[in-house]
Amino acid sequence: MPRGSALTENRLGSVFGERRVDVNSVLKLTLKLNATFMLLAVTSLATAQNATVQAPGTQRITSAVSTPTGMAQAMPLTAAGQARDHLRKQAADWMAAQTGASADSIRVGALDGRVDPPNCDNGYRFDFPFESRNTIRANCDNPVRQYYLRVAVERPRQRVVLARPMAAGELISPSDLVVREGSANAAGLDNPALLIGRSLRRAIAAGEAPQAGDVEEVASVLRATTDQRAGEAISAAGFRAELVPRSRVPAGAITRTEDLSRARLRRDVAADTVLVSDDLTDTRPVVVARRNLMRGETLDAGSLEVIEMDRRALPADHLSSIQGLEQGEMTGTVRAGEPLRASMLRPALLVRKGQTVMLTVARAGIEISIQVEALEDAKLGDQVKLRNPESGKALAGLVIGRGAVRAL
């Protein structure tokens, strides 16, 4: 029969189709067998875990797990887990004996969960394998085993507690505090200086350790002891200094008393009231214009005076003394009664170039004044170049006033 005939292809297809069915059947059977073996393995493992081995005289340790229904039930710790805990307990006791610390303060690192220490017949022998002494070596002779355990000693930590019950707002003094020892992770502060002089935000019982957030800074304020009248000066008899928590300090409260010597009350202040800046008229001496002063005008003593004014109304560069202002030149305009500012003044030119000035020459107790020509502009105290118009000789002098020069 020809190789490519339709009959040949149908037979071959039939044969190969039957083989494909056989292969699929084998795969399905293999998957069923694998699932069966896995189920048996899981069942065996669960049975082994539930069969807890407990050494004689050893306390049974259990842990809680969740059931599918959400109810908690006790599940015994495995024998390997008990052996690991027993080894760590022995290591802690040995470390406590070596250091003199309590066993509760010894922290032994957890063993790898894959490690299953045996029940050592004669107990473990411990030593420090390294100079740092933060590692313990545990040796078992029967069966022969060796383990390395990380260890640390928790030192007791000091903390500050209250010696008496205190209410919110009270100020803490040194006698209110006691320093006690506690565990390393105990809450509280270990430095009394962080509490002394501060105010409590809440009431705290005796023996309780205040936290950093339980205290706040205090500020000094002035509180009126009696009713005060407007216009009166601030006196020690009428006010007392008092420390209060910063959260209770009113806005604008006077917290510094050194600058109140010239202050007076702007309005009446009732007894037991904290003094604020709006209650005060704090005056300062200030130079003001006696008359309207124009730009370019030269000042003299008659154009200025000193009066007391409220400090809050004064510019930052106000002047408080007339001394040294004579012969100053205005760089702006100031109305009568307004304060003079340093930025409004500059030294005036008392000698101008080309101006005829009077030169005073003193010789052997005799003073002679002659007229000379100024060769440059000059202010008070400046040296200026001069020329004698008759002889043409160059001279020099020191400006001592408007149009006045003294020979050098």
GIBEL-V56403 format. One line per field, one symbol per residue. ss: DSSP state (H for helix, E for strand, L for the rest). psi: psi as a letter, one per 30 degrees, with the letter a starting at -180 (. if undefined). burial: + if it has 16 or more other ideal C-beta (glycine too) atoms within 10 Angstrom, else -. Layout:
ss->???
psi->???
burial->???
This chain:
ss->LLLLLHHHHHHHHHHHHHHHHHHHHHHHHHHHHHHHHHHHHHHHHHHHHHLLLLLLLLLLLEEEEELLLLLEEEEELLHHHHHHHHHHHHHHHHHHHHHLLLHHHEEELLLLLLLLLLLLLLLLEEELLLLLLLEEEEEEELLEEEEEEEEEELLLEEEEEELLLELLLLELLHHHEEEEEELLLLLLLLLHHHLLLLEELLLELLLLLLLHHHEELEEEEEEELLLELLLLELLLLLEEEEEEEHHHLLLLELLLLLLLLLEEELLLELLLLELEHHHEEEEEEEEEELLLELLLLELLHHHEEEEEEEHHHLLLLELLLLLLLLLEEELLLELLLLELEHHHEEELEEELLLLEEEEEEEELLEEEEEEEEELLLEELLLEEEEELLLLLLEEEEEEEELLEEEEL
psi->kkegleeeeeeeeeeeeeeeeeeeeeeeeeeeeeeeeeeeeeeeeeeeefikkkkkgkkkkllklklfgfkklkkkkleeeeeeeeeeeeeeeeeeeefgllfffkjkkklkffkikljkeglkkkljflffggkkkkkkejljlklkkkllkjkkkklklkflkklkfkkkleffkkklkalfgkllkgjfffekglkkflkklkfkjklefflllllklkkkflkklkfllklfeflkkkklkefgklkgkjfkffggfgklkflkklkgkkkleffkjjllkkklkflkklkfkklleffllklklkefgklehlkfkfkffkglkkfakklkfkkkkeffllkkjfklkfkkljkkkkkhgkkkklklkkfllklkflkkklkjfefgkklklkkfajgkkkk.
burial->---------------------------------------------------+-----------------------+++++++++++++-+++-+++-+--+---++-+--+-----+-++---+-+---------+++-+----+-+-+-+-+-----++++---+----++---++----------++-----++-++++--+----++---++--++-++++---+-----+---++----++---+---++--+--+--+++---+---++++--++++++-++++---+-----+---++----+-+--+---++--+--++++++---+----+++--++--++++-----+-+------------++++--+++-+-+-+--------+-+-+----++-+-
